Each structure stands twice: as C-alpha cells, then as structure tokens.
Amino acid sequence: MNHLHRDLAPISEAGWQAVEQEAKGRLTTFLAARKMVDFAGPHGWAHSATNLGRIAAIAAPSEGVAAAQRHVLPLVELRAEFNVSRVQLDDAERGATDIDLAELDEAVRQVAVGENVVVFHGYQAAGIRGITESTSHEPIVHGDDMEHYPNAVAMATDRLRQTGIDGPYGLAICPTMYTRIVETAEHGGHLLLDHLREILGGPLVWAPGVEDGVVLSLRGGDFILDCGQDLSIGYANHDADVVRLYLEESLSFRVLEPDAAVALVAKG
C-alpha cells in the first residue's frame, strides 16, 4: 500500500482499468503545457523540492565558520476530487464499456487547467513564476480582426530571433481564440491555421487556462516542469452509493530563459 490507498477502494481490476483509460484519454487533450515545455521526472512522491543551484550567505553557527543556505523551490501538490457510482463500477465488471465517468472528466479538466495556469501564468501562493510573468519581452497587442493575427505572431517570432532564440516556435492559444483561428479563411481561401503553422515552424496548441496566446521557442532547455508524482488516481473513501477518488500530482516550474517567450494580448 502507498499514499494513494488504492488497495482500500472497492473497485475491481476492470473498474480501475475503465477509470484509468478514461483519465488518460482526456489528459492527453487538456495537458497543453507538457506539449511545449521540458518535462523532468517523475521523481516520485518523496521528491519535495527543485534544486535552484544557488546559495545565500547566512549567519555563522560558530566563530571561524562560514555558512550558506541552498535555495530550493518547493513542489506544490495539486488535487481534484471526483465521485464514481458503484453501480457504474459494477457495470464495468460486467463488461460495459460506456460507463458514466462525467465527474472524472471534469476533475481531469480542472487539474489540467491548473497545471497550464501554473506554467503559463504562475502561481504566486507557491512562489512559482510563469512564462508570461517572467518573459523579458513586452506583450504584443493584436486587434479583433483575425486576418491580421498572423502579423502579431510574425512579430513575436521575429522578436525571439532578434534576441538569439532559435525555433521552431509554438503558439499556446486559449480555446476561444483557437476556435476563431480554425474557423477563419484568409483571402484566397487559405486557412489561417495553416498560415500560422508556417510562420511558427511548429504547432498551435489548444490550451485551456491560457489567457489569449503565448509564442515560445520549442528548442528545449528554456522552461522546465519538474514533476515529483505524475498525475495519479487515489482513493479517499466510499459509501453504499459512490466511491470518492481524486487526481493528484506534485510539481514545480521554472523559466530558465526569459527571452524565449512572447505573450499576445488582445487590444482592450
């Protein structure tokens, strides 16, 4: 038994398989940040802090002794709880493949959006600075006309090149803007989506939790998501009707190169 307490849950192997498959399928879609930044780990539940490689001098414990304290960034634990009907779990044991896991789907969305927000916009309470907080570039303001949106993206990639940041580049985009991009055809019938991919040399990523858009280099080594425990399902408790489970992970995030991203902001 470990801290997830799965052995205590009244869930059969078939039930766990159904829950796990549903969670993995949804997480692949929602975990946008992991498609664009470096992922270190998972290092395990006991991994508590990210080494920052720096020290600060502190008062000596005794005469003639110098002292310094190492700087670390503590990992933060994210959790989203959900219920699963015991009737649905019994149906999975009977071979049903269409069991209702709506609460799990919502928990997946919630925890993935939380991770995306931490990476792109930071988490002040945990001492984590996100990409848009750390970038050395002023945001590029764009208008409401989607036909001019490629100009803003081209300006962002040019700004990255001008500071010596190589591509390929990617664009993390909020769901509303992503839909508008997909629906837009430019003069001549060319899809705006294809035009933006050509400018970036990399992907556009549907990123719930992101405000507007962020253009960043995908060359690697600029942004690190440090994972202790990767997203896992644990058991909380149960009654006659439902089993209460949760999705949980531990992580920190660092921006190593502030020059490697540019935020896009809609004109107010």
C-alpha positions in Angstrom: 0.0 0.0 0.0 1.2 3.6 -0.7 -0.2 7.0 -0.1 -2.8 6.7 -2.8 -4.6 3.9 -0.8 -5.9 2.2 -3.9 -5.9 -1.2 -2.2 -8.6 0.1 0.1 -11.0 1.0 -2.7 -13.9 -1.4 -3.5 -13.0 -1.3 -7.2 -12.3 -4.3 -9.3 -9.5 -4.6 -11.9 -12.0 -3.9 -14.6 -13.2 -0.9 -12.8 -9.7 0.6 -12.3 -9.0 -0.1 -16.0 -12.0 1.8 -17.1 -11.2 4.8 -14.8 -7.6 4.9 -15.9 -8.3 4.7 -19.6 -10.9 7.5 -19.4 -8.4 9.7 -17.4 -5.5 9.1 -19.8 -7.6 9.8 -22.9 -8.8 13.2 -21.5 -5.5 14.3 -20.1 -3.7 14.0 -23.4 -6.0 16.7 -24.8 -6.0 19.1 -21.8 -2.3 19.0 -20.7 -1.2 21.7 -23.1 1.9 22.9 -21.2 3.5 19.5 -21.4 3.4 19.7 -25.2 5.5 22.9 -25.1 8.0 22.8 -22.2 10.6 20.4 -20.9 9.3 17.7 -18.5 11.7 16.5 -15.8 10.7 13.4 -13.8 8.6 11.9 -12.4 10.9 11.7 -9.4 8.4 10.2 -7.0 6.1 11.3 -4.2 9.0 11.9 -1.8 10.6 14.4 -4.2 9.8 17.7 -2.3 11.8 20.5 -3.9 13.6 21.6 -7.1 17.3 22.4 -6.7 17.9 26.0 -7.9 21.7 25.7 -7.8 22.1 28.8 -5.7 23.0 29.8 -2.2 22.6 32.7 0.2 25.0 33.5 3.0 23.6 33.2 6.5 24.9 33.9 10.0 27.7 31.5 11.0 26.9 28.9 13.7 30.2 29.5 15.4 33.4 31.6 15.2 35.6 31.0 12.2 32.9 29.1 10.2 31.2 30.5 7.1 27.7 29.3 6.3 25.4 29.4 3.3 22.0 28.1 2.7 21.0 26.4 -0.5 18.0 27.8 -2.4 15.2 25.3 -3.5 11.7 25.7 -4.9 9.3 23.5 -3.0 6.9 21.4 -5.1 3.2 22.1 -5.0 0.6 19.4 -4.8 -2.5 19.7 -7.0 -5.6 17.6 -6.4 -9.0 17.4 -8.0 -11.6 15.1 -6.4 -14.5 13.2 -8.1 -17.1 10.5 -7.4 -17.7 7.3 -9.3 -21.1 5.5 -8.9 -20.7 2.0 -7.6 -23.5 0.9 -10.0 -21.3 2.1 -12.9 -18.3 0.3 -11.5 -20.4 -2.9 -11.2 -21.4 -2.4 -14.9 -17.7 -2.2 -15.8 -17.1 -5.5 -14.1 -20.0 -7.0 -16.2 -18.2 -5.8 -19.4 -19.9 -2.5 -20.0 -17.7 -0.1 -22.0 -19.9 3.0 -21.8 -19.9 3.7 -18.1 -20.7 7.3 -16.9 -17.5 9.0 -15.7 -18.6 12.6 -16.0 -17.2 13.7 -12.7 -13.8 12.2 -13.6 -13.9 14.1 -16.9 -14.5 17.3 -15.0 -11.7 16.6 -12.5 -9.3 15.9 -15.4 -10.2 19.3 -16.9 -9.8 21.1 -13.6 -6.4 19.7 -12.7 -5.0 20.1 -16.2 -6.2 23.7 -16.4 -4.5 24.2 -13.0 -1.2 22.9 -14.4 -1.5 25.0 -17.5 -2.1 28.1 -15.4 0.9 27.4 -13.2 3.2 27.1 -16.2 2.0 30.0 -18.4 0.8 32.5 -15.7 2.5 31.4 -12.5 1.3 30.6 -9.0 2.1 33.3 -6.5 1.0 31.4 -3.5 3.5 28.6 -4.3 6.3 31.0 -5.3 6.2 29.9 -8.9 6.6 32.5 -11.7 5.1 31.5 -15.0 6.1 32.2 -18.6 4.1 35.4 -19.1 5.3 36.8 -15.7 9.0 36.0 -16.5 9.4 37.0 -20.1 11.7 39.8 -20.9 9.6 41.0 -23.8 6.7 43.4 -23.8 3.5 41.7 -24.9 2.4 42.2 -28.5 -1.1 43.7 -28.7 -3.3 42.5 -31.5 -6.7 43.6 -32.8 -10.0 41.8 -33.2 -9.6 41.2 -37.0 -8.3 37.6 -37.3 -6.9 38.3 -40.8 -4.3 40.5 -39.1 -3.5 37.9 -36.4 -0.5 36.4 -38.4 1.2 39.8 -38.2 1.2 39.6 -34.4 2.5 36.0 -34.5 5.2 37.0 -37.0 6.2 39.9 -34.8 6.6 37.6 -31.9 8.8 35.1 -33.7 10.9 37.9 -35.2 11.4 39.3 -31.7 12.6 35.9 -30.5 15.0 35.6 -33.4 16.3 39.1 -32.8 17.3 38.1 -29.3 19.1 34.9 -30.5 16.3 32.5 -29.6 16.0 29.8 -32.3 12.9 27.9 -33.3 10.9 26.0 -34.0 8.3 28.1 -32.2 4.9 27.1 -30.9 1.7 29.0 -30.0 -0.3 28.2 -26.9 -3.7 29.6 -27.5 -6.8 29.9 -25.4 -9.8 27.9 -26.6 -11.8 30.9 -27.8 -9.0 32.2 -30.0 -8.2 28.7 -31.2 -11.8 28.3 -32.4 -11.7 31.6 -34.2 -8.4 30.7 -35.9 -9.7 27.3 -37.1 -12.9 28.9 -38.5 -11.1 31.7 -40.4 -10.0 31.5 -44.0 -7.9 34.3 -45.4 -8.1 36.0 -48.8 -7.6 33.3 -51.4 -9.2 30.6 -49.2 -6.1 29.6 -47.3 -6.8 28.5 -43.7 -5.4 30.9 -41.1 -4.4 27.8 -39.1 -2.0 26.6 -41.8 -0.6 30.1 -42.3 0.3 30.4 -38.6 1.9 27.0 -38.6 4.1 28.1 -41.5 5.2 31.3 -39.6 5.9 29.3 -36.4 7.5 26.3 -37.9 5.8 24.4 -35.1 2.3 23.7 -33.6 -0.6 25.7 -32.4 -1.7 24.1 -29.1 -5.3 24.4 -27.7 -4.5 25.5 -24.2 -7.3 25.9 -21.6 -6.2 28.1 -18.8 -4.0 30.3 -21.0 -5.0 34.0 -21.4 -5.1 34.9 -25.1 -1.8 33.4 -26.5 1.9 32.8 -25.9 4.5 32.3 -28.6 7.5 30.4 -27.3 10.6 28.6 -28.5 10.4 24.8 -28.6 14.2 24.3 -29.0 14.3 23.0 -25.4 16.2 24.0 -22.3 14.2 27.2 -21.6 11.3 26.0 -19.5 11.2 23.1 -17.1 8.2 21.4 -15.5 9.7 19.4 -12.6 7.4 16.6 -11.6 7.5 14.6 -8.3 4.5 12.4 -8.6 2.9 12.4 -12.1 -0.9 12.6 -12.3 -2.2 9.6 -10.4 -5.6 8.5 -9.2 -6.0 7.9 -5.4 -8.8 6.6 -3.1 -10.4 8.9 -0.5 -13.4 6.9 0.9 -16.7 5.4 -0.1 -20.3 4.7 0.9 -23.1 2.5 -0.4 -23.6 4.6 -3.5 -20.3 6.1 -4.6 -16.5 5.8 -4.4 -14.7 9.0 -3.8 -11.4 9.3 -5.7 -9.0 12.0 -6.7 -6.4 13.0 -9.3 -3.2 14.2 -7.8 0.3 15.4 -8.8 3.2 17.3 -7.4 5.3 19.8 -9.4 7.3 23.0 -9.7 8.0 25.1 -12.7 11.0 27.3 -13.7 11.7 29.7 -16.6 15.4 29.4 -17.4 15.5 31.7 -20.3 13.1 34.8 -20.0 13.9 35.8 -23.7 12.3 32.6 -25.0 8.6 33.6 -25.0 6.4 36.5 -26.0 2.8 37.0 -24.8 0.0 38.0 -27.2 -2.7 40.3 -25.8 -5.9 41.4 -27.3 -6.5 45.2 -27.6 -8.6 46.3 -24.7 
